[in-house]
Amino acid sequence: MSGQGREPRGSGPWGDGTRTVRAGKGPATPGAPLRPSPVFAAPFHLGDLPPRTGGADAYARTEHPTLREFEAAVGALDGGRCLSFATGMAALTAAVLSCVGSGDRVVLPSDGYYTTRLLAAEELERFGVAVTYVATPEIGEFAAGGGLDDVRLVLLETPSNPQLDVCDIAAVARAARAAGALVAVDNTTATPLGQRPLDLGAHLTVGSDTKALTGHSDVLLGHVSVTDDELFSRLKGFRDRTGSTPGPFEAWLGHRSMSTLDLRLARQAANAAAVAEALAGSPAVTGVRWPWRSGDPSYALATRQMLRPNGVVSAELRDEAAVTALLSASRLWVAATSFGGVHSTVDRRAQWGGDAVAPGFVRFSCGIEDTADLVADLSAALADVG
Ligand SMILES: Cc1ncc(COP(=O)(O)O)c(C=O)c1O
């Protein structure tokens, strides 16, 4: 047996490059394409048998073959069963609403992606869900001190976006399980190659696959993976009823794009290491953060807990005008939100109004351009900022 069609198991004997190409793939079929093409259908022929007999597809909001291929691949990387969603926020919404009901309390990061806080303030609270906000560096102590005793779900975001603080997933998961709480991790920044929350005791791992997992800034996707079958059924039912199912083109594009995640992450991380040094060496910059940079407050835990680094760096310039000057002096760094794509981007976070950061606080997303070019361009632009 050549290994053709064998499933990669967990972090298994295969490396990240092999897993991203082969994850979730069934036995090879002679004459079939290497990567299945999208199957464009809303309803499928039912024939004269009851719907879904023998696992037949019936209607694409609840099931379609392209989505199954993509979910099998992402689930294999996460070490769980995956459900894909139209966006990262749709995935987070499903994760939270499948776990909590009226009268429950959830704990959310006060320093994570701000739309998650808006989801809580504008939607969850309206339905009688109580919300407690705890900063990522403080959640370990909060959990160990009995803070999760009346909590149904705690959502961690590590590294947090945009300030890149980390927390100890395994320690929080132990405390949560002892208190009878569920743990979900927003694993967007790390990606399923960079961190496996389910192995660390989390019940759910969630990702915005709009970011590095797909990595080309041309598709919106999200996913939730779990190991518990009952939780999987609840999430699947929630998606079937609320209809945030990705269509075949997005699922196919996501699957195709994730094949290169290992290569892209490697270059992005190499670029981030060099960019963090260049930023730290500039008098125009303070507060450089990259969890894998020795001396960073996140370094010890990130290098112990995570499997590999990524390309997101944060830092502070003097003010808004300094960021504008940097952007106009740079030829390679462009202003855009989101992160994890092949293009290097700069996002001045205060302009969105959701994060408690200074006007000159910037999230740099390192793309896959040549390291020397990115650093030279950034250094020249920083010199202009003065
Ligand atoms: C950490 C994190 N989680 C979730 C999301 C939401 O993802 P999406 O934009 O795909 O809905 C984002 C988007 O920026 C994010 O940064």
The ligand as an SDF file (V2000), in Angstrom:
LIG
                    3D

 16 16  0  0  0  0  0  0  0  0999 V2000
   -9.8490   37.1420   15.1230 C   0  0  0  0  0  0  0  0  0  0  0  0
  -11.0010   37.2850   14.1690 C   0  0  0  0  0  0  0  0  0  0  0  0
  -12.0840   36.5180   14.3360 N   0  0  0  0  0  0  0  0  0  0  0  0
  -13.1380   36.6120   13.5150 C   0  0  0  0  0  0  0  0  0  0  0  0
  -13.1560   37.5030   12.4770 C   0  0  0  0  0  0  0  0  0  0  0  0
  -14.3780   37.6060   11.5970 C   0  0  0  0  0  0  0  0  0  0  0  0
  -14.1320   37.0290   10.3570 O   0  0  0  0  0  0  0  0  0  0  0  0
  -14.9280   37.4300    9.0260 P   0  0  0  0  0  0  0  0  0  0  0  0
  -14.4950   38.7940    8.6310 O   0  0  0  0  0  0  0  0  0  0  0  0
  -14.5120   36.3440    8.0620 O   0  0  0  0  0  0  0  0  0  0  0  0
  -16.3840   37.3700    9.3450 O   0  0  0  0  0  0  0  0  0  0  0  0
  -12.0550   38.3210   12.2560 C   0  0  0  0  0  0  0  0  0  0  0  0
  -12.0600   39.3010   11.1350 C   0  0  0  0  0  0  0  0  0  0  0  0
  -11.2410   40.1870   11.0720 O   0  0  0  0  0  0  0  0  0  0  0  0
  -10.9540   38.2100   13.1310 C   0  0  0  0  0  0  0  0  0  0  0  0
   -9.8690   38.9920   12.9810 O   0  0  0  0  0  0  0  0  0  0  0  0
  1  2  1  0
  2  3  1  0
  2 15  2  0
  3  4  2  0
  4  5  1  0
  5  6  1  0
  5 12  2  0
  6  7  1  0
  7  8  1  0
  8  9  2  0
  8 10  1  0
  8 11  1  0
 12 13  1  0
 12 15  1  0
 13 14  2  0
 15 16  1  0
M  END
$$$$
